[in-house]
Amino acid sequence: MKEIKDYIIGLDIGTNSCGYVVTDKQNNILKLKGKTAIGARLFKEGEAAADRRSFRTTRRRLARRRWRLGLLEEIFDPEMAKVDSSFFRRLKESDYSPKDSRKQFNAIVFENATADKELYDKYPIIYHLRNALMHDDQKHDLREIFMAVHHIVKYRGNFLREDSVKAFKAAKFSLHGEDGIGPVDKLNDLLKEIYTEHAPELEISNLTKIEEIVKDKQLYKQDKLKQIANLLTKAVDSKDKAKLNKDIAKQVANALMGYMIRFDTIFNLSDVDSKDYKVKFSDANIDEKLDTLTSLLTDKQTEFVLELQSIYNTIVLNEIVPDGMSLSESMVKKYNDHKKDLKLYKEYAWC
């Protein structure tokens, strides 16, 4: 075969394939090792960095959960062995089907199914048990205590502050503060320290109205967002500062409502990748995202982020737990309300 010195290679590269063809200068397809030099190769499409990071974050979160629960078992094990030596083995089998040949026990919490049924009748959901442990004076079975603590440790929430548990007890939501210095005042003070000059400022004369909007269950979230952003915007004469005040007020409103926040906008950062500064406090993996974000910020900027998150946490907690109630009491109330509504629905639907 005559050797061809001049040839053209054409490539069509896609996300999960690569097409190729080899021709001469007259566009005639050539042959290579007896085969026509045209074809395609398929391969697995590459994953975006964000997708890989999401999977990695989930693996880490689940690994930490397993570590916490394993540590809890270690703490309870010496005393649990005196009460029920097969307790932890039954828990591990609780996911098995009754027909599974590996399953050795018919009960989960107690030694027999009858005792388990009595437990479920007394405490229909785990929050009934948690509530009882908080308020009952009687001595409870160690296995009941473990189940309640296990639930708390497993679903621990996502608050990052180091305050005691009492700091997150449901309380009246307020932007004013008990000592006259509220969270919005603190944000303004931090903005003055973050900006060397011409510091932006949030409007504090409308805080009572903002509190009413946040608590209003008739308003749509988007309507709340617009109204809060307008009420937080402080009017000034300077056009540049007015724009900055408006931009920051919008981002703070986004934070309070659980929407995406651009901290590069709040801190007026330029020449940075905005993706690194976008955060939603409502995200499940907020721990990891805040770790990444705060590594890029100064101490005062980090303090601003955590203060803003604290306001959001208070709002969310008060949505879940009405004033003056614990989380368990609130969940028990929701269960009872749902049970009552379901009974009423059945009466009307089947009459």
N, C-alpha and C positions, 0 to 999 in steps of 0.2 A: 504494500500500500504506500502510495506517495505521501511523504511527510508534508504536512501543511504547517507552514511557519506563521502565517497570518490568520488569526481566527478571532471571533468575538464571543464572549461569554455574557449571557443575559441572565440576570437574577431577579426574582420576584419574592422579596422577603416579607413574610407576614408574622403575626403574633404566635402562630403555632404551625407554620409551614414555610418551606423555601422552595420555590420553583426555579428550574434552571434550563438553559438551552445553549448549545454551542453551534455557531454558524460560521460560514466563511464570509468574505466581504460582499458576496452576492446574495447573502441571507439564505443560503442553502444549509440545511441542518446536517451536521457532520456526524460521523460514527466514531465511537470510542470502544475499542475491544470488541468489535463486531456488533455493538448495540447502538441504536440511535441515541445521540447525546441530548436527550430531552427528558424531563421528568420532574418529580417533586419529592420532597422529604417532609414527613409529618413528625411533629414532636409535641410534647406537653407544653401548653401555654404557660409562660412565666407568671408568677404571682407578684402583685404589687407589694411594695414595702409595707404599705398600710395594712394589707391583708395578713402578711406574715407577722407583723407586729401585733395585730389583733389576736391571732392564734397563740402567739407567744405569751401575751398578757393573760389570756384565759388559762393557759397551762400553769402559769405562775400563781394565779389566783386560786386555782383548784389545788395546787401543790401546798400552798400556805394553809388552805382549809384543812387538808388531810393532816398537815403537821399539827395544827391547833387541836383537832379532834383526837389525834394520837396522844398528844400531851395530856389532854383531859382524861383519857382512859388511864394513863399512867398514874395520874393523881388519885383517881377514884379506886384503882385496882386493889390496893391492900385492904381497904375496908369493904369493898364490894365482895371480895373473896370470902369474907366471913359471913356475908348475908346470902349470896347466891353465886356460886362458883361458875355457873354456866351462863350467866347473864350476857356477857360480851359475845359469847359464841352465838347465842340466840339473835342478838342484834345483827351480827354479820350474816346470818341466814335469812333475815327478814325480807330480803329481795328475791329469794328463791321461790319458785312456783311450788305449791303443795305437791305437785306430781314429780318434782325434781328428786332424783334418787339421793342427792347429796344432803337433802333436808332431813335433819334428825329431830327437830323440835316442832311442835304444833302451836306453840305460843311464842310471844316476843318479849314483852316486858316482864311478865311473871311466869311461873313454872307451868301453868296450865291455861287453856283458852278461856275457861270460865272467869278466872281472875282478870284476864285481859279485857274481857267484855265488860266486867263491872267497872274497870278503869275508864274505858271509852264512854260508857254510859254516864259516868260521873263527870268526866272531863271530855266533852265532845271534840274540842280542838285544843291544841297545845297551850293556847293563851288562857284557857280556863284553868289549867294546871298551874301555869306561871302566876296567874292572879291569886289563886288559892295559896300558893307558897308565900306570897307577899303578905297576905292578910290573915291567914289562919294561925292560931296559937298552938294548935295540936302538932304533934311530932309526925312528920311524913316519912314514908318509906324511902330509903336511900335510892332505890331505883327510880322513883318518881322525881326525886331531886336531880338525879343525873340526866333524865330525859329533858327536864326544863333547862338546865345549864347547857346541855348539848345543843339545844335549839338556839340559845342565845349566842353561843360561841360559833356555831355553824353559820348563822345569818347575823353577823355582827354589825351590819351597816357600813357606812363609808365616811364617818366623821374622822377628820385628821387631827383635830385639836387634842391637846394633852389635858384638858380640863377633866375634873371628876365627872362621874356619871350624873351627879346632881345638876351639872351645868346643862344637861340636855333634857331635864324634866320638863314636861309641857308647861308653858307659862304664857302669860298674856303677851302677844306679839306687840312690840313697840319700837319705833324708830327714834324715840326721844331719849331714852335712857333714864334710869332711876336717879342718877346723880346729876342730871342736867346735861350730860355729855353722851349723846346717843351714837349709834354706829355710823350714821352719816357724818356727824361731826368728826369722828375719828378718820373717816375716809378723806375728808377735807384737810385735816391736819397732815395726813400722810402725803397728800398731793402737794402740799406746800414744801414738804421735805424732799420729795422726788424731783420736783421742778426747781431748778436753780433760780429762775426768775419768771415773772408773769404766770404764776401758777393758776391753773384752772380751778373752778370751784363748783360744787353742787348746791342747788338751791335748797335751803333748809326751812323755809317758811311754809312749805306745803306738806310737811311730813304727816300731819293728821289726815289730810285728804288722801295721801298715798296709802296710809294704813287702811282706810276705809275701802279703797279700791282693791287692795290685796285680799281683804277679807270678803269682798262681795262675790258671792257664789253665782249671781245672775249674769255677771259680765263674762264675755269670752276672753280667753287668754290674750289674744292679739289686741283686743280693745284695751285691756289692762296695760299691755306693753306700751302702746302709743300714749296713753294718758300719763303713765308714770314717767316716761321719757320726757314729755312736755313739762311736767311738774318739777322734775329734777334739773331742768335747764335753767341756769342763772343768766339773766339778761345783763349784758355789759355793753359799753360803747364801742370798744375795739372789735372790728370785724373778725380778725384772726382769733382773738380770745373767745368771741361769741361762738364761732364755729367749733373750736376745741371743746368749749363747755357743752355744746349740743352733742358732739360726737361721744364725749365721755358719758353724758347723761343717758344716751341711747345704749351704750355698752353696759352700764350699771343696771339699767332697766332689763336688758337681756339676761343679766346674771340673776336678778331677783325672780324672773319668770322661768328660769331653767333653760334659756335659749343659748345659742353659741355666743361666746364673748371673745372679742379681739383685744387682747391685752397690749398688742403693739399699737393699737389706736389709743388706748387709755394712757399709755406711757409715752406716746408720740415718738415711737421708735422708727427709724428709717434704715434702709439698707439691711433689712433682716427678712428672713423667710416667714411670711405671715402665718403659714401653716403651723409653725412651731409655737405660735402664740395664741392659737385658737383652742378654747376649752369650753366644755359644757359641764356645769356642776351636776347635771342630772345623769351623766354617763355612768354606766356600771363600773367602768375601769378608771374612775376619776383619780384613785390613788396613784396609779402609774403615770397618768397624764400630768398630774400636779408635780410629781417628782421630776419629770422631764422639763416642765415649764419653769419651776423655781430654780432649776440648775442654771437657767439663762438669765435670772433676774438678780437685782441687788437685794439686800436685806429689807430695805423699806418697801420695795416693790413686792417682795414676797409677803410682807406683813399686810400690804393692801389686798393682795389676792386672798389671803386667809381671812381677813376681816370681812371681805365681800362674801366669801363662802359661808362664813358664820351667819350672816343675815339670811342667805338663801336656806341654810339648814334650819333656821328658826321658822321660816315661812313654811317649809315642807313639813316640819314636825308638827306645826299647828294645824296644817291641813289634815294630817293623819290622826292626830290626837287632839280632841277638843280641849279647851282650857280647863285645867284642874283635874284632868284624868291622866292616868298612866297609859303606856302603850297597850299593855295587856287588857286594861279595863276598856279601852277604846275598841280593841279587836273583839272582845266578848260582846260589847254592845252591838257592833256591826253584825256579828253572828246572830244575835237574838233578833235584831231588826229584820235581817234577811229571812230568818225562820218564820217570823210573823207575816212578812210580805208574801212568802211562798205559800203559806197556809191560806191567806186571803185570795191569792191568785187561783189556787186550786178550787176553792169554794165557788168562785165566779166562773171559772173556765169549764168546770164539770157539772154545773148545776143544770 
